[in-house]
Amino acid sequence: MRFFSDNAAAACPEALAAIAEANRLDTAYDGDAWSGRLNAAFSALFGTEVEALWVSTGTAANGLALAALCPPHGRILCHEQAHIEVDECGAPEFYTGGAKLLLGQGPGAKLTPATVAGLLAGIRADVHQSQPAALSITNATEYGLVYTPEETAALGALCREHGLGFHLDGARFANAVASLGCAPADLTWKAGVDALSFGFTKNGALSAECLILFRRELAEATHFRRKRAGHLLSKGRYLAAQWLAMLEDDVWLRNARAANAAAARLAEAAGPDRLLLPVEANEIFIRVTPTEAAALRGQGFDFYDWGPGEARLVTSWDSDPAYVDALAAATRAL
């Protein structure tokens, strides 16, 4: 009964059916019929003209987005717990050609305008220091909290004031949209976001992520960077077909709502005394002693330890309701 990562979830039936339907001769790379429909499909979803590029990993989507927004001599502001800092093995520095990450703090891995302004104030405006070029936030964050449209827009306004590019790591963007019940546009371009790494793999796709550029003048160079990075797949139609299928009838939202609902049931079972943070998407962080963690694992539950006396539980679009109920009961019984 696995609750350690939504990366391990199965591919949803719609994604698999789309792969099978695309399994026929077509033009290679991104010249196929499916890839050719992406810009229109995502432009309709966001209510504005966008450039949509498929890649196979979220790390590549983040790296390509940041390379489009930050020069090699620039700085990228992010939270100290951001995925681009903690879990991407220097990929942002690699893709940008050497840009530095400048780290901020905040509860639940969220940044505020005041925190970002404080980071900016500490940089001298001279040639001896890397100058700020971009801000990167994650929604939902690495600790499962969501930025509201208003919070995102406040950061977007600060980016415009200081001439920063604004990147959104949306590995769990679907979960954030489902949690808030808002339009995707409200968390992105309407709030000043320039580039979005739209996560589909955690949401039920098979090795399929999407880079959305809201400033289309960034697209030409990004196409070349994608090729140079080894992410111009010869059969990209298999990725594009999955997205088109998951956008249809809002499958991506249905999957996110299912994951969020399962997380809410586990949060209720854990109770306020055990929860480390509010549960706003599909990640649950709880206090457990080593003995309690061993007891849960002894009953067949799999999850990550998250520091001394802490554990992370993650639900997926396909979390088995019986397993969720069993974990909820086991947590109550601790």
C-alpha positions as CSV (number, residue, x, y, z in Angstrom):
1,M,0.0,0.0,0.0
2,R,2.2,2.8,-1.4
3,F,1.9,6.4,-0.3
4,F,5.5,7.5,-0.9
5,S,5.1,9.3,-4.3
6,D,2.6,10.2,-7.0
7,N,5.5,9.7,-9.4
8,A,4.9,5.9,-8.9
9,A,1.3,6.1,-9.9
10,A,0.0,4.2,-12.9
11,A,-0.7,5.9,-16.2
12,C,-4.4,6.7,-16.5
13,P,-6.5,4.8,-19.1
14,E,-7.0,8.0,-21.2
15,A,-3.2,8.5,-21.5
16,L,-2.6,4.8,-22.4
17,A,-5.4,4.9,-25.0
18,A,-3.9,8.0,-26.5
19,I,-0.5,6.3,-26.8
20,A,-2.1,3.4,-28.5
21,E,-4.0,5.6,-30.9
22,A,-0.8,7.5,-31.8
23,N,1.1,4.2,-32.4
24,R,1.1,4.6,-36.2
25,L,3.3,6.2,-38.8
26,D,3.5,10.0,-38.7
27,T,6.1,12.7,-39.0
28,A,9.0,12.5,-36.5
29,Y,10.0,14.9,-33.7
30,D,7.4,17.6,-33.2
31,G,6.0,17.8,-36.8
32,D,3.3,15.3,-36.1
33,A,-0.5,15.9,-36.0
34,W,-0.7,15.7,-32.2
35,S,2.2,18.1,-31.5
36,G,0.7,20.5,-34.0
37,R,-2.5,20.8,-32.0
38,L,-0.8,21.6,-28.7
39,N,-0.5,25.3,-29.0
40,A,-4.2,25.7,-29.8
41,A,-5.3,23.3,-27.0
42,F,-3.3,24.9,-24.3
43,S,-4.1,28.4,-25.6
44,A,-7.8,27.5,-25.1
45,L,-7.1,26.1,-21.6
46,F,-5.4,29.3,-20.5
47,G,-7.4,31.8,-22.5
48,T,-4.4,33.4,-24.1
49,E,-1.9,32.5,-26.9
50,V,0.9,30.2,-25.6
51,E,3.7,28.1,-26.9
52,A,3.5,24.5,-25.6
53,L,6.6,22.3,-25.8
54,W,6.7,18.7,-24.7
55,V,9.6,17.3,-22.7
56,S,10.0,14.0,-20.8
57,T,10.8,15.2,-17.3
58,G,9.9,18.0,-15.0
59,T,13.6,18.7,-14.4
60,A,14.0,19.5,-18.1
61,A,10.9,21.6,-18.1
62,N,12.2,23.7,-15.2
63,G,15.7,24.0,-16.6
64,L,14.5,25.1,-20.1
65,A,12.1,27.6,-18.6
66,L,14.8,29.1,-16.4
67,A,17.3,29.2,-19.3
68,A,14.7,31.2,-21.2
69,L,14.4,33.7,-18.4
70,C,17.9,34.0,-16.9
71,P,21.3,34.5,-18.5
72,P,24.4,32.6,-17.4
73,H,25.6,35.5,-15.3
74,G,22.2,36.0,-13.6
75,R,20.5,34.9,-10.4
76,I,17.3,32.9,-9.9
77,L,15.5,33.5,-6.6
78,C,13.7,30.5,-5.1
79,H,12.8,28.9,-1.8
80,E,15.5,27.0,0.0
81,Q,13.3,23.9,-0.2
82,A,12.4,24.4,-3.9
83,H,12.8,21.3,-6.1
84,I,15.2,23.2,-8.4
85,E,17.5,23.6,-5.3
86,V,17.1,20.4,-3.5
87,D,16.2,17.7,-6.0
88,E,17.6,18.5,-9.5
89,C,21.3,17.8,-9.2
90,G,22.4,21.3,-10.4
91,A,20.1,21.1,-13.5
92,P,19.1,24.8,-13.4
93,E,22.8,25.8,-13.3
94,F,23.5,23.4,-16.2
95,Y,20.6,24.5,-18.4
96,T,21.3,28.2,-17.8
97,G,25.0,27.9,-18.3
98,G,25.9,28.8,-14.8
99,A,23.3,31.0,-13.2
100,K,23.3,31.1,-9.4
101,L,20.3,30.3,-7.2
102,L,19.5,32.7,-4.4
103,L,17.6,31.0,-1.6
104,G,14.8,32.4,0.6
105,Q,12.9,31.0,3.5
106,G,9.2,30.7,4.4
107,P,6.8,28.3,6.1
108,G,5.6,25.4,3.9
109,A,8.1,26.3,1.2
110,K,6.3,29.4,0.2
111,L,7.8,32.8,-0.6
112,T,6.2,36.2,0.2
113,P,6.9,39.5,-1.5
114,A,8.6,40.7,1.6
115,T,11.0,37.8,1.6
116,V,11.8,38.3,-2.1
117,A,12.3,42.0,-1.6
118,G,14.7,41.3,1.2
119,L,16.7,39.0,-1.1
120,L,16.8,41.7,-3.8
121,A,17.9,44.3,-1.3
122,G,21.0,42.3,-0.4
123,I,22.4,42.4,-4.0
124,R,24.7,45.2,-5.0
125,A,24.0,46.7,-8.4
126,D,27.5,46.3,-9.7
127,V,29.4,44.0,-12.0
128,H,31.0,42.1,-9.2
129,Q,27.8,40.3,-8.2
130,S,25.4,38.2,-10.2
131,Q,22.3,40.3,-10.8
132,P,18.7,39.0,-10.2
133,A,17.0,37.8,-13.4
134,A,14.2,35.5,-12.4
135,L,11.9,34.3,-9.6
136,S,10.8,30.6,-9.4
137,I,8.0,29.4,-7.2
138,T,6.3,26.0,-6.9
139,N,2.5,25.5,-6.8
140,A,1.6,23.3,-5.0
141,T,4.8,23.7,-3.0
142,E,7.1,21.0,-1.9
143,Y,5.2,20.9,1.3
144,G,1.8,20.7,-0.3
145,L,0.7,24.3,0.2
146,V,-0.9,26.3,-2.6
147,Y,-0.3,29.9,-3.7
148,T,-3.6,31.6,-4.3
149,P,-4.2,33.9,-7.3
150,E,-3.7,36.9,-5.1
151,E,-0.5,35.6,-3.6
152,T,0.9,34.8,-7.1
153,A,-0.2,38.1,-8.5
154,A,1.6,40.0,-5.6
155,L,4.8,38.1,-6.5
156,G,4.2,38.8,-10.2
157,A,3.9,42.6,-9.5
158,L,7.2,42.5,-7.7
159,C,8.8,40.7,-10.6
160,R,7.5,43.4,-13.0
161,E,8.8,46.1,-10.7
162,H,12.3,44.7,-10.6
163,G,12.4,43.4,-14.2
164,L,12.5,39.7,-13.2
165,G,11.2,36.8,-15.2
166,F,8.6,34.7,-13.4
167,H,8.7,30.9,-13.5
168,L,6.2,28.6,-12.0
169,D,7.2,25.0,-11.2
170,G,3.9,23.2,-11.6
171,A,4.8,19.6,-11.0
172,R,1.5,19.5,-9.0
173,F,-0.1,22.5,-10.8
174,A,-3.2,20.4,-11.4
175,N,-3.6,19.7,-7.7
176,A,-3.3,23.4,-7.0
177,V,-6.0,24.3,-9.5
178,A,-8.3,21.6,-8.2
179,S,-7.8,22.7,-4.6
180,L,-8.6,26.4,-5.3
181,G,-11.3,25.8,-7.9
182,C,-9.9,28.7,-10.0
183,A,-9.1,29.0,-13.7
184,P,-5.6,28.0,-14.7
185,A,-5.1,31.5,-16.0
186,D,-5.6,33.0,-12.6
187,L,-2.5,31.2,-11.3
188,T,-0.3,31.9,-14.3
189,W,-0.3,34.7,-16.9
190,K,-3.0,36.8,-15.3
191,A,-0.7,36.9,-12.2
192,G,2.4,37.7,-14.2
193,V,3.9,34.3,-14.8
194,D,6.1,34.0,-17.9
195,A,6.7,30.3,-18.0
196,L,5.0,27.3,-16.5
197,S,6.4,23.7,-16.1
198,F,3.0,21.9,-16.3
199,G,3.3,18.5,-14.6
200,F,1.4,15.7,-16.1
201,T,3.4,12.6,-15.0
202,K,2.3,12.9,-11.4
203,N,-1.2,13.5,-12.7
204,G,-1.5,10.2,-14.7
205,A,0.6,10.6,-17.8
206,L,3.6,8.5,-18.9
207,S,6.8,10.4,-18.9
208,A,5.1,13.5,-20.3
209,E,5.7,17.0,-19.1
210,C,4.8,20.3,-20.7
211,L,6.6,23.7,-20.8
212,I,4.1,26.5,-21.3
213,L,5.6,29.9,-22.4
214,F,3.2,32.8,-22.0
215,R,5.7,35.1,-23.6
216,R,6.0,33.6,-27.0
217,E,9.1,35.5,-27.9
218,L,10.9,33.1,-25.7
219,A,9.9,30.2,-27.9
220,E,12.4,30.2,-30.7
221,A,15.5,29.9,-28.6
222,T,13.8,27.4,-26.3
223,H,13.1,25.1,-29.3
224,F,16.9,25.1,-29.9
225,R,17.7,24.6,-26.3
226,R,15.3,21.6,-26.1
227,K,17.1,19.9,-29.0
228,R,20.5,20.7,-27.5
229,A,19.4,19.2,-24.2
230,G,18.4,15.9,-25.8
231,H,14.7,16.4,-25.2
232,L,13.5,16.6,-28.8
233,L,12.2,13.1,-28.9
234,S,11.9,11.4,-32.3
235,K,8.4,10.2,-31.4
236,G,7.1,13.1,-29.5
237,R,3.6,12.4,-30.7
238,Y,3.3,9.9,-27.8
239,L,3.7,12.7,-25.3
240,A,1.5,15.2,-27.2
241,A,-1.3,12.6,-27.6
242,Q,-1.4,12.1,-23.8
243,W,-1.9,15.7,-23.1
244,L,-4.6,16.2,-25.6
245,A,-6.5,13.2,-24.2
246,M,-6.1,14.5,-20.6
247,L,-7.2,18.0,-21.5
248,E,-10.3,16.6,-23.1
249,D,-13.3,16.5,-20.6
250,D,-10.9,17.8,-17.9
251,V,-9.4,14.4,-17.2
252,W,-6.4,16.2,-15.6
253,L,-8.7,18.0,-13.2
254,R,-10.6,14.8,-12.4
255,N,-7.4,13.0,-11.6
256,A,-6.1,15.9,-9.4
257,R,-9.4,16.1,-7.5
258,A,-9.3,12.4,-6.8
259,A,-5.8,12.7,-5.3
260,N,-6.7,15.7,-3.3
261,A,-9.8,14.0,-1.9
262,A,-7.8,11.0,-0.8
263,A,-5.3,13.3,0.9
264,A,-8.2,15.2,2.7
265,R,-9.4,11.8,4.1
266,L,-6.0,11.0,5.5
267,A,-5.6,14.5,6.9
268,E,-8.9,14.2,8.8
269,A,-7.8,10.9,10.2
270,A,-4.4,12.3,11.3
271,G,-6.1,15.2,13.1
272,P,-4.7,18.7,13.9
273,D,-2.3,17.5,16.6
274,R,-0.4,15.2,14.2
275,L,-0.5,17.3,11.1
276,L,2.7,19.4,10.5
277,L,1.0,21.6,7.9
278,P,-2.4,22.2,6.5
279,V,-3.3,19.8,3.7
280,E,-4.2,21.8,0.6
281,A,-3.3,19.4,-2.2
282,N,-2.2,15.8,-2.2
283,E,0.7,15.7,0.3
284,I,0.3,15.0,4.0
285,F,3.1,15.7,6.5
286,I,2.6,14.1,9.9
287,R,4.3,13.7,13.2
288,V,5.2,10.0,13.9
289,T,7.6,8.5,16.4
290,P,10.0,5.8,15.0
291,T,7.8,3.2,16.8
292,E,4.7,4.5,15.1
293,A,6.3,4.6,11.7
294,A,7.5,1.0,12.2
295,A,3.9,0.0,13.2
296,L,2.5,1.5,10.0
297,R,5.1,-0.1,7.8
298,G,4.4,-3.4,9.6
299,Q,0.8,-3.2,8.4
300,G,2.0,-2.8,4.8
301,F,2.1,1.0,4.3
302,D,4.9,2.5,2.4
303,F,5.9,6.2,2.8
304,Y,8.9,8.5,3.1
305,D,10.5,9.5,6.4
306,W,10.8,13.3,6.3
307,G,13.2,14.3,9.0
308,P,13.3,13.2,12.7
309,G,9.8,12.2,13.9
310,E,8.1,13.2,10.6
311,A,6.7,11.4,7.6
312,R,5.3,12.3,4.2
313,L,2.3,10.7,2.7
314,V,1.4,11.3,-0.9
315,T,-1.9,10.3,-2.6
316,S,-2.4,9.8,-6.4
317,W,-5.1,9.9,-8.9
318,D,-5.4,6.2,-8.6
319,S,-5.0,5.8,-4.8
320,D,-7.1,2.7,-3.9
321,P,-10.0,3.9,-1.7
322,A,-9.7,0.7,0.4
323,Y,-6.0,1.4,1.0
324,V,-6.8,5.0,1.9
325,D,-9.4,3.9,4.4
326,A,-7.0,1.3,5.8
327,L,-4.3,3.9,6.3
328,A,-6.8,6.4,7.8
329,A,-7.9,3.7,10.3
330,A,-4.3,2.8,11.1
331,T,-3.4,6.4,11.7
332,R,-6.3,6.9,14.1
333,A,-5.3,3.8,16.0
334,L,-1.7,5.0,16.7
